[in-house]
Amino acid sequence: MSFSYEVKEELSKLNNLANKKQVKAELLGYLMSNNVSTEKKKLKFSTENSYNINRFNKLLSNTNIPFQIDIQGKVYTIRFVPSKLLPQKEEIVEYEEEEKKALIRGLFMGSGMINDPNKNYHLEILFQYPETISSILPILQEFGIQMKILDSKDRYSIYSKDGEEISKMLALIGANKSVLKYEEIRVIREMKNNVNRIVNCETANLNKTVNAAMKQIEDIKLLQEKGKFESLPEHLKEVAAIRLKHPELSLVEIGNKLTPPIGKSGVSYRLQAISKLAEEIKEEEK
């Protein structure tokens, strides 16, 4: 069962059908969705979600609108004649807070989808007409939800790929159990991402340290090959000897082995002096 299916199952069971205004608002959301079309002077809504068709069935029944349901394979279809009993878009301006939430819920039920948050964050609602979007975005913004518009040749929708915005949307339409599940998955994903970032950072730093150590060893061996090592000042030879014997040590650890011990910057300065001498030899041989 997909996450979208689970959310719509939860929403289909909301017990608010006694409130006629909310019923009409939710029904209007369905009617504004992409899955409602006209067929032989009738309106048609189709879905593969049995919970979704049951919810739409209840909304129409509650509004006293006659309808018929057909099933072809996995597709459920409701057909009904347009009626004055149907809610109109003009009514939106008079909606109170709970009716606005019901409207958005109907839209999501009608043609909304949400990806499995274990894979990626994506929520989208499709509209039959692009101009309808302009009446919905301000309502979402009232509730602090930001959605983007996708307006292509044959697809009009609003969407979000932001986990926080999607979570707020689920809460807005009343999918409280789904919000808890969504947030639990989000927390686990964020923890995994943080661990991966830390591991990647530590790996990068380790590689940088190893590469630097190998370069230092190459420079020291070059000085030895060219007979320049023994003429080095004692403090440089001491650092070089420890680096050759312990290629895995950090600069701090090398500094702790010196007599007397010195800090990281002091070790770095000495190794840089050795590298500079090695570079001079390389330049002379060019």
N, C-alpha and C positions, 0 to 999 in steps of 0.2 A: 504494500500500500504506500503510495507516494505521500510526501509531507503535505502537498496541496489537498489531497483527498482527506487526510486526517483533519486538517483545519476546517474543511467544508463539512465534514461529519460533525465536528463539534458545534459549528455555527448553526447547522440545521436543527439542532436540538435545543437551541435557546428558547426559553419559555417566556416570550414577551408578546405573544400574539393577541393578548387581550387589549393591548394598546393600539387602537385603530390608526392613530396618526403614524406611529412607528411602522405598522404593517404597510401602510400606503407608501411611506418613504422608502422602505426596503424594496417594495415591489417596483417603485420607480427606478431604483438602482439597477434591478434586473433588466428593465425595459431600455435603459440607456447603454446596456452592455453590447458587446459585439456578437453575442450568441442569439440575439433576438432579430428576426427578419420577417419580411412580409411574404405571404404565399396565398394566392387566390383570395384576396381581401381578408385574410386572417393573419394574425401575428403568430409566430412560431418560435419556440425556445427549445433547443436541443442540448443534451449533455449525456455523458457516459457515467456520470456520478448519480447513483440512486438516491443518496441523501440530498443532493442538490435538487433533484426533480421533486422529491417529497416536500422540500421547503417551499418551492415555487407553487406547488399544488396547494399547500396550506395558505399561502398568501392570497392566491386567487380565490380560494373558497371563502376566506375571511372577508374578502371584498365583494362577495356575491357575484363573481364573474364566471359564467359557464365556460367549461373547457373540456377537451378530450385528450387522453394520453395514448400514444402509440409507442410500441417497442419494436425496433428492428435491430436484431443482433444485440450489440451492447449499447445501442443509442436509444435514449428515452426522448420523446418529443411531445411537448404540450402545444396544442393549437387552440386559439380562442379569438373571438371576434372583437375588434376594437370597440370600446364602450365609453360612455361618459363617466362610468364608474372608475375607469383607470386614472391614476394620478397623472398630473401634467407637470412639465418641467418648470412652468411659471410658479409653482407652489414652493420651490426651493427657497425663495427669498423670505418666506414666512416660517421656515423651519427653525425649531429650537434645537438645543445641543443634542439631545438624544435622537431626534429625528434625523439630524445630519449624520450621526454615527450609523443609523439604520440605512440611510441612503448609500453610504460608502460600503457598508456590509453587503447590501444587495448588488452593488457593482462588482465587488470581489467574488461573490457567489456566482454572479452571472458570467463573468469572463476573466476572472483573476487567476493567477497562478503564482506559486512560490516554490523555488527550488529547495531541495534537501540541503539544509544549512551545513551538513557535514561536507558537502562538495563545494558549494559557493553560495554567496548571498545574492539573491535575485528575486524580486517581486515585480509583477507586471499585471496591469489591467488593460484590456483592449476595449476600444469604443467603436460603435458603429459609425459615428460621425465625428470629425475632428473638432467641430465647434463646441461639442459637449464638454470637451476637456476644460475649456475656459471657465465653466461654471463649477467644476469640481476642484481644481487646484486651489482656489482661494479658501475653500472649506477645509482642505487638508492643512493649509498654512495656518488657519485659525487654531488648529490642534498641534501646531509646531512640527508638522511632517512635511518634509521637502521631497518632491518627486520630480523626475525629469520627463521631458516629452520626447516620444519617438514618433515622428510624422513622416512616413514614407508613402510611396505611391498607393499601396493597398493595405497599409497597417497603421492604425492610429492608437497609440497607447501611452500610458504613463508608467514609469518604472523607477526602481531604486536598486542599487547594488551595495547599499550601505546597511550593515547589520543593525545598527542602532535605529535607523529610520524604519526598517522592516519590523523590528520588534515593537516600535511605537504604533505602527499600523495594525498589527495583530491585536494589540491591547485596545486600540480604538474601536475595532469592529466586534469586540467581545470574545475573542478567542483566548481566554485566560489560560487554559491548560496548555495550549500551543505556545503561548508566550513563555511559560516556565520551561518547556522542553527546548524551545529555541534558544533561550538564554543559557541553559545548561550546556548546550552544544557550543554556543559562542564562547563561553568561558573556557571550555576544554580546548577549543581551537586556538584561542588567543594564548593560552598557556603553552601549547605545543609550538606555536609560532615564536613565542619569546625564547623558549628553550633552543629552538633551531637557530635563532639569530645569535644567541650567546655562543652556541657551539661553533657556528660559522665564523664568528668574530675571533674566538679563541683559536680556531684552526688557522685562520689567516695570520694571527699574531705569531703562532707557533712556526708557521712556514717562513714568515719574515725573519724570525729569530734564527732558524736553522740556516737559511740562506746567508744571513749576515755572518754566522759562525763559520760556514764553509769558505766564505770569501776571506775572512781573517786568517784562517788556516793556510789557504793558498798563498797569501801575502807573506806569512811567516816562513813557509817552505821556500818561497822564492828568495828571500833574504839568506836563508841557509845555503841554497844552491849557489848563490853568487858570492858567498864568503863574506857577507855583510852582517850576519847575525851576531857574531862574537864581538863586533865593535859597537854594538848597541849599548846605550846606558843600562845600568843594572835594573832600573825600575821598569824599563821596557822589556828586557829579557825575562824578568820575573812574570809579567803578565802573559808574554808569549808562551812561556813554558807551560803555564797552567792551561791556556787555551788549547795547546796541542795535546795535552794529556787528558783534558776534559772538554771535548767539543760540545757536549750536551748542556753545559752550564750556562746560566744567564749571566749578564754583566754584574748583577748584584751578588750572585754566588761566587763569581771570580774575585770580586772585591773582598769578600769575606775570607778568602783563602790567602790573601796577601798579608805581608808582615811589614808594617802594621796594616790592618784592614783599611780599605778606602771605599768610597761610595760609587754608585753606578756611573755618575758623570766623570769621575776620575778614571775609571777603567775604560770608558768610552774614549776619553781624550788620549790615553796611551795607545789604544788599538788604532785610533785614527792616525796617530803619529807613525805607527808601523806601516799602515796602509799607504801613507803619503810617501814613505821611503820606497815601498814596492812600486808605486806608480812612477816614481822618478827613474827607477831601473828600467821599467818598461818603455818609458819615453826615450831613454838613451839607446835602447836596442832597436828602435824603429829606423 
